[in-house]
Amino acid sequence: MTNDNDNDTRITAKVGRSSQKKSREAVREALAPLRGAAEPYRLVFVYCSIKHKHADILAEVRRELGDVPILGCTTTGELSSQGLLTDGLVIAGLASDCTEAAVGHAERVFDRPDAAARKAVDRAQRALEELGGPARKHYVCILHTAGFTLDHAGVEEDVLAAVRDELGNDWIVLGGSASDGARFLGSREFAGHRVYEQSVVLGLIATDLDVHHDMAHGFSPTSRSFPVTEAKDNLVKRIDGRLAVDFYADLIGVKAKQLTKGLGLLRMTDKVPKFLTAMTQKVGLTPQVITDRIPFYAYAVDYPFGVRSESGSFVLKVPKTITTEGWLEFQTRMDEVAELQLMQTDSEAMLSASADAIGAVGRAADHPPRLVLVYECLGRYMYLLKQIDRVFPKIRAATDAEIVGFFSAAEQGIMEGVECQSHNYTTSVLGLG
């Protein structure tokens, strides 16, 4: 599928995909729509299953398309113009005569997130400067960092803060964290033509194309709000004066014991990591296994919290787990949150969140986008598991553009009235046209 039918177009976007299990066959099939482009690609996106041979895929992309910058990672489901894949491969090429792009990477992101982020930006900036070119109207950073695992907490906030500090306010920053099919053992990240682990990769795009972005999650606030009375870093220890687990159990209407059922499966990593790693590699902590065996994750999405911004938008705060002390642990820092608003779930609104964000991007643009990047939360994938096939038809109906993206461990972007930050259970969308 191609969007280059206008003679005066400034962008050509092509997307291919494959559900083939063998990497060599998959990459050849996914590359087929990208062959024969009239102009060289400025940036190629590669998103795929952890099960593929990633080095072989990148080598074939280079052989077919030349020494073009490649940005990508492993996922928990891939989105393309043709639909949603599980354990698949999606490749997208962006060509434009008014665009320059470069990629950067840095390893050891869990050990030194700030330093890794700054090194990745520096490498990409140097590469972008070597390309030359005039000053452009828009500057965009597409960010992918290794997502949380059983052994490592997510570092998105530290990475994002460093990236924004290095780039400054002229840059739009958004993206999604890499994942590994919801096994939480470790993702892979792609930059240039190499595969990395525990890394941050990013692409810098300088362009005169129309650029618009949006975020959506599909939850709405209830009238119930509660003060956070004790918190530290990512932990909320007490809510409305009560131990967090007791407060949350009463709020949901279950006993604390039921709320924590199955969470020991994840805590075992502190005592017997080799056993747990072997088990997850054998049976996999797949989305279905997680939702079936650990009820907390269903409760957490049915009863999330939100933090209200000055503009009235709500940033979701979905609990990640419950500690042995009875504290609620979140993906993002909570020590500056004064009040939590109980949010309510609407499955139809959740199903439509990505389509809503894409629609907002289209309405904001003078011309329809030619390429739409979509970074969906893997938590949404898990929650909507039995209805996930209903998501893509809504996305497809919202735009005629080429589509590429994936289900991520966390999403970065700018919500209306909220500065750029890391989100959960949210969709981050970018339109180029």
C-alpha positions as CSV (number, residue, x, y, z in Angstrom):
1,M,0.0,0.0,0.0
2,T,1.5,3.4,-1.0
3,N,0.7,7.0,-0.5
4,D,2.5,8.7,-3.4
5,N,-0.3,9.3,-5.9
6,D,0.1,13.1,-6.1
7,N,2.8,14.4,-8.4
8,D,3.8,17.2,-6.0
9,T,3.9,15.0,-2.9
10,R,6.7,15.5,-0.5
11,I,6.4,12.1,1.2
12,T,6.3,8.5,0.1
13,A,5.4,5.9,2.8
14,K,5.4,2.2,2.2
15,V,4.6,-0.5,4.7
16,G,5.0,-4.3,4.5
17,R,4.3,-7.1,7.0
18,S,4.7,-10.8,7.4
19,S,3.4,-13.5,9.8
20,Q,5.9,-16.1,8.5
21,K,7.7,-17.8,11.4
22,K,11.0,-18.2,9.6
23,S,12.9,-14.9,9.6
24,R,14.3,-15.1,6.1
25,E,10.9,-15.7,4.6
26,A,9.3,-13.1,6.8
27,V,11.7,-10.3,5.9
28,R,11.5,-11.0,2.2
29,E,7.7,-10.8,2.3
30,A,7.7,-7.7,4.5
31,L,10.2,-5.9,2.2
32,A,8.3,-6.6,-1.0
33,P,6.1,-3.5,-0.9
34,L,9.1,-1.3,-0.1
35,R,11.0,-2.3,-3.2
36,G,11.2,0.1,-6.2
37,A,10.7,3.3,-4.4
38,A,11.3,6.4,-6.6
39,E,13.4,8.1,-3.9
40,P,15.7,6.7,-1.3
41,Y,14.3,6.1,2.1
42,R,15.3,8.5,4.8
43,L,14.3,6.2,7.7
44,V,13.1,2.6,8.0
45,F,11.1,1.3,10.9
46,V,11.4,-2.4,11.9
47,Y,9.1,-3.8,14.6
48,C,8.9,-7.6,15.2
49,S,8.5,-10.5,17.5
50,I,11.2,-11.5,20.0
51,K,11.2,-14.9,18.3
52,H,12.7,-13.7,15.1
53,K,16.4,-13.7,14.2
54,H,16.9,-10.0,14.4
55,A,20.4,-9.7,13.0
56,D,19.4,-11.6,9.9
57,I,16.4,-9.3,9.4
58,L,18.4,-6.1,9.7
59,A,21.1,-7.5,7.3
60,E,18.5,-8.3,4.7
61,V,16.9,-4.8,5.1
62,R,20.4,-3.3,4.5
63,R,21.0,-5.5,1.5
64,E,17.7,-4.6,-0.1
65,L,17.4,-0.9,0.8
66,G,21.0,0.2,1.2
67,D,22.7,2.0,4.2
68,V,19.5,3.7,5.4
69,P,19.0,4.5,9.1
70,I,16.9,1.8,10.8
71,L,15.0,2.3,14.0
72,G,13.0,-0.4,15.8
73,C,12.6,-3.0,18.5
74,T,10.8,-6.2,19.6
75,T,7.2,-5.9,20.6
76,T,4.0,-7.5,22.0
77,G,2.1,-7.2,18.8
78,E,2.7,-5.3,15.6
79,L,0.5,-2.8,13.7
80,S,0.7,-2.2,10.0
81,S,-1.5,-0.8,7.3
82,Q,-2.9,-4.3,6.7
83,G,-3.8,-5.1,10.3
84,L,-2.6,-6.4,13.7
85,L,-0.1,-9.2,14.0
86,T,1.1,-11.3,16.9
87,D,4.7,-12.6,16.7
88,G,5.0,-11.0,13.3
89,L,7.2,-8.5,11.4
90,V,6.4,-5.0,10.2
91,I,8.7,-2.9,8.1
92,A,8.0,0.7,7.0
93,G,9.9,3.1,4.8
94,L,9.7,6.9,4.9
95,A,11.0,8.8,1.8
96,S,10.8,12.6,1.6
97,D,12.8,15.3,-0.2
98,C,12.3,17.7,2.7
99,T,13.3,15.3,5.5
100,E,16.6,14.3,7.1
101,A,16.8,11.5,9.7
102,A,19.4,9.8,11.8
103,V,19.5,7.2,14.6
104,G,21.4,6.8,17.8
105,H,21.8,4.2,20.5
106,A,23.3,3.6,23.9
107,E,23.5,0.4,26.0
108,R,23.2,-0.2,29.8
109,V,20.0,1.8,30.0
110,F,18.9,0.1,33.2
111,D,22.2,0.8,35.0
112,R,22.6,4.4,33.8
113,P,19.4,5.6,32.1
114,D,20.3,9.3,32.2
115,A,23.8,8.8,30.7
116,A,22.5,6.3,28.1
117,A,19.8,8.6,26.9
118,R,22.3,11.5,26.5
119,K,24.8,9.3,24.6
120,A,22.0,8.1,22.3
121,V,20.9,11.7,21.6
122,D,24.5,12.8,21.0
123,R,25.2,10.0,18.5
124,A,22.0,10.8,16.6
125,Q,22.6,14.5,16.6
126,R,26.1,14.0,15.2
127,A,24.8,11.8,12.5
128,L,22.0,14.3,11.6
129,E,24.6,17.1,11.4
130,E,26.7,15.2,9.0
131,L,23.6,15.0,6.6
132,G,23.5,18.8,6.5
133,G,20.4,20.3,5.0
134,P,18.6,23.6,5.7
135,A,16.7,24.4,8.8
136,R,13.4,22.6,8.9
137,K,9.9,23.5,10.3
138,H,9.6,20.5,12.6
139,Y,11.9,18.3,14.7
140,V,10.7,15.0,16.0
141,C,12.4,12.4,18.2
142,I,11.0,8.8,18.1
143,L,12.1,7.1,21.3
144,H,12.3,3.4,22.1
145,T,13.9,2.2,25.3
146,A,14.1,-1.3,26.8
147,G,10.9,-2.0,28.7
148,F,10.6,-3.3,32.2
149,T,11.4,-7.0,32.9
150,L,11.1,-9.3,35.9
151,D,14.6,-8.1,37.0
152,H,14.5,-4.5,36.0
153,A,12.0,-1.7,36.7
154,G,11.1,0.6,33.8
155,V,13.4,3.6,33.3
156,E,11.2,5.6,30.9
157,E,10.9,8.7,33.1
158,D,14.7,9.1,33.5
159,V,15.4,8.4,29.9
160,L,12.7,10.8,28.7
161,A,13.8,13.6,31.0
162,A,17.4,13.3,29.8
163,V,16.3,13.2,26.1
164,R,14.2,16.3,26.5
165,D,16.9,18.1,28.4
166,E,19.4,17.4,25.6
167,L,17.1,18.3,22.7
168,G,15.3,21.3,24.2
169,N,11.8,22.6,23.6
170,D,12.0,22.7,19.8
171,W,11.7,18.9,19.6
172,I,8.6,16.8,19.7
173,V,9.4,13.6,21.6
174,L,7.2,10.5,21.6
175,G,7.4,6.7,21.2
176,G,7.0,3.4,22.9
177,S,9.1,1.1,25.0
178,A,10.3,-2.2,23.6
179,S,8.8,-5.5,24.9
180,D,9.1,-9.2,24.3
181,G,5.7,-10.7,23.9
182,A,4.8,-9.9,27.5
183,R,7.3,-12.5,28.8
184,F,9.2,-9.7,30.6
185,L,12.6,-11.5,30.2
186,G,14.2,-8.9,28.0
187,S,13.6,-7.0,24.7
188,R,15.8,-6.2,21.8
189,E,16.4,-2.7,20.3
190,F,17.5,-1.9,16.7
191,A,19.5,1.1,15.6
192,G,21.4,1.4,12.3
193,H,22.0,-2.2,11.3
194,R,22.7,-3.7,14.8
195,V,20.7,-5.4,17.5
196,Y,21.1,-4.3,21.1
197,E,19.9,-5.4,24.5
198,Q,19.0,-3.3,27.6
199,S,19.5,-0.2,25.4
200,V,17.8,3.0,24.4
201,V,17.5,3.7,20.6
202,L,16.0,6.8,19.0
203,G,15.5,8.5,15.7
204,L,15.8,12.2,15.0
205,I,13.7,13.6,12.2
206,A,14.1,17.1,10.8
207,T,11.3,17.8,8.3
208,D,9.2,20.3,6.5
209,L,6.3,17.8,6.4
210,D,3.1,18.5,8.4
211,V,3.6,17.0,11.8
212,H,0.7,16.4,14.3
213,H,0.5,14.2,17.4
214,D,-2.1,13.2,20.0
215,M,-2.7,10.7,22.9
216,A,-5.8,8.9,24.1
217,H,-6.7,6.1,26.6
218,G,-10.5,5.8,26.6
219,F,-11.0,6.1,30.4
220,S,-13.2,8.7,32.1
221,P,-13.1,10.1,35.6
222,T,-15.6,9.3,38.3
223,S,-16.6,11.8,41.0
224,R,-14.5,10.0,43.6
225,S,-11.1,11.3,44.5
226,F,-8.7,10.4,47.4
227,P,-5.7,12.1,48.9
228,V,-2.3,10.4,48.7
229,T,-1.0,10.5,52.3
230,E,2.3,8.8,51.9
231,A,4.4,8.1,48.8
232,K,8.0,7.7,47.8
233,D,9.3,7.4,44.2
234,N,7.0,4.9,42.4
235,L,5.4,3.7,45.6
236,V,2.1,4.8,47.1
237,K,2.2,3.6,50.7
238,R,-1.0,5.1,52.2
239,I,-4.1,6.5,50.6
240,D,-6.6,8.5,52.6
241,G,-4.6,7.5,55.7
242,R,-4.9,3.8,55.2
243,L,-2.4,1.1,54.0
244,A,-2.6,1.2,50.2
245,V,-3.5,-2.5,49.8
246,D,-6.3,-2.3,52.3
247,F,-7.7,0.9,50.8
248,Y,-7.6,-0.5,47.3
249,A,-9.2,-3.9,48.3
250,D,-12.1,-2.1,49.9
251,L,-12.4,0.3,47.0
252,I,-12.8,-2.7,44.6
253,G,-14.9,-4.7,47.1
254,V,-12.6,-7.7,47.5
255,K,-10.4,-9.0,50.3
256,A,-6.7,-8.1,50.3
257,K,-5.8,-11.7,50.0
258,Q,-7.8,-12.0,46.7
259,L,-6.1,-8.8,45.5
260,T,-2.6,-10.2,45.9
261,K,-3.4,-13.7,44.6
262,G,-0.7,-14.9,42.1
263,L,1.6,-11.9,42.6
264,G,4.1,-14.2,44.3
265,L,4.7,-15.6,40.8
266,L,6.5,-12.4,40.0
267,R,8.1,-11.8,43.3
268,M,9.8,-15.2,43.1
269,T,12.4,-13.6,40.8
270,D,14.1,-12.2,44.0
271,K,14.6,-15.6,45.4
272,V,14.8,-18.1,42.6
273,P,15.4,-16.2,39.3
274,K,16.8,-19.2,37.5
275,F,13.7,-21.3,38.1
276,L,11.4,-18.4,37.2
277,T,13.4,-17.6,34.0
278,A,13.3,-21.3,33.0
279,M,9.6,-21.4,33.6
280,T,8.8,-18.3,31.6
281,Q,11.0,-19.4,28.7
282,K,9.1,-22.7,28.7
283,V,5.5,-21.7,29.1
284,G,5.8,-17.9,28.8
285,L,4.2,-15.2,30.9
286,T,1.9,-14.5,27.9
287,P,-0.9,-12.0,28.2
288,Q,-3.4,-14.9,28.6
289,V,-1.4,-16.5,31.3
290,I,-1.0,-13.3,33.2
291,T,-4.7,-12.3,33.1
292,D,-5.7,-15.9,34.0
293,R,-3.4,-16.5,36.9
294,I,-2.9,-13.0,38.4
295,P,-6.3,-11.4,39.0
296,F,-4.7,-8.1,40.2
297,Y,-4.0,-7.1,36.6
298,A,-7.7,-7.3,35.7
299,Y,-8.6,-5.3,38.8
300,A,-5.9,-2.7,38.1
301,V,-7.3,-1.9,34.7
302,D,-10.9,-2.1,35.8
303,Y,-10.1,0.3,38.7
304,P,-7.3,2.6,37.6
305,F,-6.5,6.0,39.0
306,G,-6.0,9.3,37.1
307,V,-4.2,12.5,37.9
308,R,-6.0,15.7,36.6
309,S,-4.0,18.3,34.8
310,E,-4.7,22.0,34.8
311,S,-6.4,21.7,31.4
312,G,-8.7,19.0,32.6
313,S,-7.0,16.0,30.9
314,F,-6.4,12.9,33.0
315,V,-3.1,11.0,33.0
316,L,-3.7,7.4,33.9
317,K,-2.0,5.9,36.9
318,V,-2.5,2.1,36.7
319,P,-1.0,0.1,39.6
320,K,1.8,-2.2,38.5
321,T,1.9,-4.5,41.5
322,I,1.5,-4.7,45.3
323,T,4.7,-5.0,47.4
324,T,5.0,-7.4,50.3
325,E,4.6,-4.4,52.6
326,G,1.1,-3.7,51.1
327,W,2.1,-0.7,49.0
328,L,0.9,0.0,45.5
329,E,3.8,0.2,43.0
330,F,3.3,2.3,39.8
331,Q,5.3,2.6,36.6
332,T,5.8,6.3,37.1
333,R,6.8,8.4,40.1
334,M,4.1,9.2,42.5
335,D,5.8,11.2,45.3
336,E,4.5,14.5,43.9
337,V,0.9,13.3,43.3
338,A,-1.4,14.8,45.9
339,E,-4.7,13.3,44.8
340,L,-5.9,10.2,42.9
341,Q,-9.1,10.3,40.9
342,L,-10.9,6.9,40.4
343,M,-11.3,6.3,36.7
344,Q,-14.0,4.2,35.1
345,T,-13.6,1.7,32.2
346,D,-15.6,1.9,29.0
347,S,-14.6,-1.0,26.8
348,E,-15.9,0.7,23.6
349,A,-14.0,3.8,24.4
350,M,-10.9,1.8,25.1
351,L,-11.3,0.0,21.8
352,S,-11.6,3.4,20.0
353,A,-8.7,5.2,21.8
354,S,-6.2,4.8,19.0
355,A,-8.8,5.7,16.4
356,D,-9.7,8.7,18.4
357,A,-6.1,9.9,18.6
358,I,-5.6,9.3,14.9
359,G,-8.8,11.2,14.1
360,A,-7.6,14.1,16.2
361,V,-4.3,14.2,14.3
362,G,-6.2,14.2,11.0
363,R,-8.5,17.0,12.0
364,A,-5.5,19.1,13.1
365,A,-3.7,18.8,9.8
366,D,-4.2,20.9,6.7
367,H,-3.8,17.8,4.6
368,P,-4.5,14.2,5.6
369,P,-1.4,12.4,7.0
370,R,0.5,10.0,4.7
371,L,2.1,8.0,7.5
372,V,0.8,7.4,11.0
373,L,2.9,6.0,13.8
374,V,0.9,4.3,16.5
375,Y,2.3,3.2,19.9
376,E,-0.2,1.2,21.8
377,C,0.2,0.0,25.4
378,L,0.6,-3.8,25.9
379,G,-1.6,-3.4,28.9
380,R,-4.4,-2.4,26.6
381,Y,-3.6,-5.5,24.5
382,M,-3.8,-7.7,27.6
383,Y,-7.0,-6.1,28.8
384,L,-8.7,-6.2,25.4
385,L,-7.3,-9.6,24.6
386,K,-10.6,-11.2,23.6
387,Q,-11.7,-8.2,21.7
388,I,-8.3,-7.1,20.3
389,D,-9.4,-7.9,16.7
390,R,-11.9,-5.0,17.0
391,V,-9.2,-2.4,17.4
392,F,-7.7,-2.4,14.0
393,P,-10.9,-1.9,12.0
394,K,-11.5,1.3,14.0
395,I,-7.9,2.5,13.3
396,R,-8.3,1.7,9.6
397,A,-11.6,3.6,9.4
398,A,-9.9,6.7,11.0
399,T,-7.3,7.2,8.3
400,D,-6.3,6.4,4.8
401,A,-2.6,6.8,5.7
402,E,-0.1,4.1,5.9
403,I,0.2,2.7,9.4
404,V,3.1,1.3,11.4
405,G,3.5,0.8,15.2
406,F,3.4,-1.8,18.0
407,F,2.1,-2.6,21.5
408,S,4.7,-1.2,23.9
409,A,5.7,-1.5,27.6
410,A,5.1,2.3,28.1
411,E,4.2,5.2,25.8
412,Q,5.8,8.6,25.6
413,G,4.1,11.7,24.2
414,I,2.2,14.9,24.8
415,M,-1.4,14.9,26.0
416,E,-3.5,18.1,25.7
417,G,-2.5,20.4,28.6
418,V,0.2,17.9,29.8
419,E,3.9,18.2,29.2
420,C,5.7,15.4,27.5
421,Q,5.9,12.4,29.8
422,S,5.7,8.6,30.0
423,H,2.2,7.0,30.1
424,N,0.6,3.6,30.6
425,Y,-2.6,2.1,29.1
426,T,-2.5,5.0,26.6
427,T,-1.9,5.3,22.8
428,S,0.6,7.8,21.4
429,V,0.2,8.8,17.7
430,L,2.2,10.8,15.2
431,G,1.0,11.8,11.8
432,L,3.3,12.9,8.9
433,G,1.9,14.4,5.7
